[in-house]
Amino acid sequence: MQSFVHETHATRVVFGAGSRQFLPRELDQRGIRRALVLTTPEQTALGEEIAGILGDRCAGVLGSAVMHVPVEVARSAIDAARRLGADGCVAAGGGSTIGLAKAIALESDLPIVALPTTYAGSEMTPLYGLTEDGIKKTGRDWRVLPRNVIYDPELTLALPVALSMTSGINAIAHAAEALYAQDGNPVYSLMAEEGIRALAHALPRLRTAPADLDARSDAQYGTWLCGTVLGNVQMGLHHKLCHTLGGSFNLPHAEVHTVILPHALAYNADAAREALTRIARALGRPQAVAGLHALGESLGVPRSLRELGMAADALDRAADLVVQTPYPNPRPLERAAIRALLQRAYEGAGPG
């Protein structure tokens, strides 16, 4: 048995179709009297629905969350929370909305209740990111961990099928890297493998039957597990690449994870054999990299950075940024190899 340390931080998780109705109870459990409801501009109708559930306990609806949490958006939201007298935040949305709530919590210590509408998994982590001057800086602080999470699959029904697929693979990426994290342990490895298995089985069902609440519930179950391991172990090359490409080149978050993951796993294959064996088993495929590539093909997800709007002449700068401040990784980050990985991902070639 390997030596390890296992530490837990409490988040109360509520599962079930229609469970958003229990939001007032969850605010009571956390002692929140006036909650600021956060959404993206596209989800303000959802914000108004949540405000209706809260009644006079709603301090206001702020629909300003955007990708990668620009610092100016975060500052404006922090000011709004103070001005409205909020003593907590309800984040109804995906990673952008929950990320904005975390930026508020980092500054003000306001507790967060999260109602995820995607499979990003941010609701289960103490990780945050802020983008300033084209650079996305990430950090870890347990003050930003949402204290109550309501997984209501009905809230994911408005998520387009294409984004459901990429969001799900984004969650798989969290668990895949947890399996070779330097500070991983057997408990998180079990959760990671089960999370990958749940999502790999749920996403094809969800694609063919978008209204299937059982498939969406299974996807949320997988997301919960994958997000939990993301929040408790250190991520490696894959997440460094995605944070760089998203924050510095404004590429869409889930789609970048989807394109990059097979390439990052191929890069680490020889240095993380046991992890890739477990990923293959979770996918129900004989080989992890090829199996993940095949899953992506079957789900119709983007295959290249070029599709996402990446400029070919930006690949050199991306490679430089990745190796300047590397994340811990089973294989050292070699600039030439990273540049070759990015070229293959740009072209949509098969993972090397």
C-alpha positions in Angstrom: 0.0 0.0 0.0 1.3 3.4 -0.9 1.8 6.0 1.8 -0.7 8.8 1.6 -2.6 11.6 3.3 -6.4 11.8 3.0 -8.1 15.0 4.1 -11.8 15.9 3.6 -13.6 19.2 3.5 -17.3 19.2 4.0 -19.8 20.1 1.2 -23.4 19.2 1.6 -24.6 17.7 -1.6 -28.3 17.3 -2.6 -29.3 15.1 -5.6 -32.6 14.7 -7.4 -34.9 16.0 -10.1 -36.7 19.1 -8.9 -34.3 19.5 -5.9 -33.9 23.2 -6.5 -37.1 23.6 -4.5 -35.0 22.8 -1.4 -32.9 25.9 -1.9 -34.5 27.9 1.0 -33.7 24.9 3.3 -30.1 24.9 2.1 -29.8 28.6 2.8 -31.2 28.0 6.3 -28.6 25.3 6.8 -25.9 27.7 5.9 -27.4 30.7 7.8 -27.8 32.8 4.7 -30.5 35.5 5.0 -30.0 37.6 1.8 -28.5 35.8 -1.2 -27.2 37.4 -4.4 -28.1 35.1 -7.3 -25.4 34.9 -10.0 -25.8 33.8 -13.6 -24.4 34.5 -17.1 -26.1 37.0 -19.3 -27.7 34.1 -21.2 -29.2 32.5 -18.0 -30.9 35.5 -16.4 -34.3 33.8 -16.9 -32.9 31.0 -14.7 -31.7 33.6 -12.2 -35.2 35.1 -12.0 -36.7 31.6 -11.4 -34.3 31.1 -8.6 -35.1 34.5 -7.2 -38.8 33.5 -7.2 -38.0 30.4 -5.1 -36.1 32.6 -2.7 -38.7 35.4 -2.5 -37.7 38.3 -0.2 -34.5 36.4 0.7 -33.1 37.3 -2.8 -30.8 40.4 -2.6 -30.8 40.6 -6.4 -29.9 38.8 -9.6 -26.5 39.6 -11.3 -26.2 38.2 -14.8 -22.6 39.2 -15.5 -20.6 36.0 -15.3 -18.3 35.3 -18.3 -15.6 32.8 -19.2 -12.3 32.8 -17.4 -13.5 35.4 -14.8 -11.9 38.7 -15.9 -10.8 40.7 -12.9 -12.9 43.7 -13.9 -16.1 41.5 -13.9 -15.1 40.1 -10.5 -14.5 43.6 -9.0 -17.9 44.8 -10.2 -19.6 41.7 -8.7 -17.8 42.2 -5.4 -19.0 45.8 -5.2 -22.6 44.7 -6.1 -22.6 42.1 -3.3 -21.5 44.7 -0.8 -24.0 47.3 -2.1 -26.9 44.9 -1.9 -26.1 43.7 1.6 -25.7 40.0 0.5 -24.5 37.5 3.1 -24.2 34.7 0.6 -24.2 33.8 -3.1 -26.3 31.4 -5.1 -24.5 30.5 -8.3 -26.9 29.1 -10.9 -24.8 28.0 -13.9 -21.6 26.4 -15.0 -18.0 27.0 -14.4 -18.1 30.7 -15.3 -20.9 31.5 -12.9 -19.4 29.4 -10.1 -16.0 31.0 -10.8 -17.5 34.4 -10.3 -19.0 33.4 -7.0 -15.6 32.1 -5.9 -14.1 35.5 -6.8 -16.6 37.2 -4.5 -16.0 34.6 -1.7 -12.2 35.1 -2.0 -12.6 38.8 -1.3 -15.5 38.7 1.2 -15.8 35.2 2.6 -19.5 35.0 1.6 -20.6 31.3 1.5 -21.7 29.9 -1.8 -24.6 27.6 -2.6 -24.2 26.2 -6.1 -26.8 24.9 -8.6 -24.7 23.5 -11.5 -26.2 23.6 -15.0 -23.2 22.0 -16.7 -20.7 19.2 -16.0 -17.7 21.4 -15.3 -17.3 20.2 -11.7 -16.2 23.6 -10.3 -18.8 23.4 -7.6 -16.8 20.7 -5.8 -13.4 22.4 -5.8 -11.5 25.1 -3.8 -9.9 26.1 -7.1 -10.4 29.6 -8.6 -9.1 31.5 -11.6 -8.9 35.1 -12.5 -7.8 36.6 -15.9 -6.0 39.9 -16.1 -4.0 41.3 -19.1 -4.5 38.1 -21.0 -3.0 35.8 -18.3 -5.2 33.4 -16.3 -3.9 32.9 -12.8 -5.3 30.1 -10.7 -5.2 29.4 -7.1 -6.5 27.1 -4.3 -8.3 28.4 -1.2 -10.8 26.5 0.8 -12.8 29.7 1.5 -14.1 29.5 -2.1 -15.4 25.9 -1.9 -19.2 26.0 -2.3 -20.7 24.7 1.0 -24.0 23.4 -0.4 -24.5 22.0 -3.9 -27.8 21.1 -5.4 -27.6 18.7 -8.4 -31.0 19.0 -10.1 -30.8 17.3 -13.6 -33.8 19.4 -14.7 -31.5 22.4 -14.6 -29.3 20.8 -17.3 -32.1 20.4 -19.8 -31.4 23.8 -21.4 -27.7 22.9 -21.9 -27.3 22.2 -25.7 -26.4 18.6 -26.5 -23.0 19.7 -28.1 -22.0 21.6 -24.9 -23.2 18.7 -22.8 -20.7 16.4 -24.6 -17.8 18.8 -24.2 -18.7 19.6 -20.6 -18.8 15.9 -19.8 -15.4 15.3 -21.3 -14.1 18.3 -19.3 -15.2 16.5 -16.2 -13.5 13.3 -17.3 -10.3 15.3 -17.7 -10.3 16.2 -14.0 -10.5 12.5 -13.0 -8.0 11.4 -15.6 -5.3 13.7 -14.2 -6.2 12.8 -10.6 -5.1 9.2 -11.4 -1.5 10.2 -11.9 -1.4 13.2 -9.5 1.7 13.2 -7.3 -0.5 13.8 -4.2 -3.2 11.3 -5.2 -4.3 8.4 -3.0 -6.4 5.2 -3.3 -9.6 6.9 -2.2 -9.5 9.6 -4.9 -8.4 7.0 -7.5 -11.5 5.0 -6.8 -13.6 8.1 -7.1 -11.8 9.2 -10.3 -12.3 5.8 -12.0 -16.0 5.6 -11.1 -16.5 9.2 -12.2 -15.0 8.4 -15.7 -17.1 5.3 -15.9 -20.3 7.1 -15.1 -19.8 9.9 -17.6 -18.5 7.6 -20.3 -21.8 5.6 -20.1 -24.1 8.6 -19.6 -22.9 10.9 -22.4 -23.8 8.6 -25.3 -27.3 8.1 -23.8 -27.7 11.8 -23.3 -26.7 12.5 -26.9 -29.3 10.2 -28.4 -32.0 11.1 -25.8 -31.4 14.7 -24.6 -34.5 14.7 -22.3 -33.5 11.5 -20.5 -33.2 12.7 -16.9 -31.7 9.4 -15.8 -28.8 9.9 -18.2 -28.4 13.5 -17.0 -28.5 12.3 -13.4 -25.8 9.8 -14.1 -23.7 12.5 -15.7 -24.1 14.7 -12.6 -23.1 11.8 -10.4 -19.9 11.4 -12.5 -19.4 15.1 -12.4 -19.6 15.2 -8.6 -16.9 12.5 -8.3 -14.7 14.0 -10.9 -15.0 17.5 -9.4 -14.2 16.2 -6.0 -10.9 14.7 -7.0 -10.1 17.8 -9.0 -10.5 19.8 -5.8 -8.3 17.6 -3.7 -5.2 16.7 -5.8 -2.8 18.6 -8.0 -3.5 18.7 -11.7 -0.8 18.3 -14.4 0.0 19.1 -18.0 -3.6 18.8 -19.3 -4.9 21.5 -17.0 -1.9 23.7 -17.5 -2.5 23.6 -21.3 -6.2 24.3 -21.0 -5.7 27.2 -18.5 -3.1 28.7 -20.8 -5.2 28.3 -24.0 -8.4 29.5 -22.4 -7.0 32.4 -20.3 -4.4 33.8 -22.7 -6.2 33.1 -26.0 -9.9 33.3 -24.9 -10.8 29.8 -26.2 -14.0 28.2 -24.9 -13.3 26.2 -21.7 -15.0 22.9 -22.2 -14.1 22.6 -25.9 -10.4 23.2 -25.1 -10.5 20.4 -22.5 -12.1 18.1 -25.1 -9.6 18.7 -27.8 -6.5 18.6 -25.5 -7.2 15.6 -23.3 -6.3 12.7 -25.6 -3.0 14.6 -26.6 -2.1 15.2 -22.9 -2.7 11.6 -22.0 -0.6 10.4 -25.0 2.2 12.7 -23.8 2.1 11.1 -20.3 1.4 7.5 -21.4 4.8 6.0 -20.7 5.2 7.8 -17.4 1.7 7.0 -16.1 1.0 3.4 -17.2 -1.2 2.4 -14.2 -3.3 5.5 -14.6 -3.9 4.9 -18.2 -4.9 1.3 -17.5 -7.5 2.5 -15.1 -8.8 5.1 -17.5 -9.2 2.4 -20.2 -11.0 0.2 -17.8 -13.4 3.0 -16.8 -14.0 3.8 -20.5 -14.7 0.1 -21.2 -12.0 0.2 -23.9 -8.8 -1.7 -24.4 -6.6 1.4 -24.5 -7.0 4.8 -22.8 -5.8 7.2 -25.5 -7.5 5.5 -28.4 -10.6 4.8 -26.3 -11.0 8.5 -25.4 -10.4 9.5 -29.0 -13.0 7.1 -30.1 -15.5 8.3 -27.4 -15.0 11.8 -28.7 -15.6 10.7 -32.3 -18.9 9.0 -31.2 -20.0 12.1 -29.4 -19.3 14.5 -32.3 -17.2 16.9 -30.3 -14.6 19.3 -31.7 -11.3 17.7 -32.6 -8.9 20.6 -33.3 -7.8 23.9 -31.8 -8.2 25.4 -35.2 -12.0 24.7 -35.0 -12.1 26.7 -31.8 -10.4 29.8 -33.3 -6.8 29.3 -32.2 -4.4 31.1 -34.5 -1.5 29.0 -35.9 1.0 31.8 -35.2 0.0 31.7 -31.5 1.2 28.1 -30.9 4.8 29.1 -30.1 3.7 31.6 -27.5 1.3 29.0 -26.0 4.2 26.5 -25.7 6.4 29.2 -24.0 3.7 30.0 -21.5 3.1 26.4 -20.6 6.7 25.6 -19.7 7.4 28.9 -17.9 5.3 27.9 -14.9 4.7 24.2 -15.2 2.3 22.2 -13.1 3.5 18.9 -11.5 3.4 16.2 -14.1 4.5 12.5 -14.4 6.7 13.4 -17.5 8.7 16.6 -17.4 7.4 19.4 -19.6 9.7 19.6 -22.6 9.2 22.7 -24.7 9.8 20.9 -28.1 7.4 18.1 -27.2 4.8 20.5 -25.9 5.0 22.5 -29.2 4.6 19.3 -31.2 1.5 18.3 -29.0 0.0 21.7 -29.7 0.6 21.4 -33.4 -1.2 18.0 -33.5 -4.1 19.4 -31.4 -4.3 22.5 -33.7 -4.5 20.3 -36.8 -6.9 17.7 -35.3 -4.4 14.9 -35.9 -4.7 11.7 -33.8 -2.9 11.8 -30.5 0.8 11.1 -30.8 
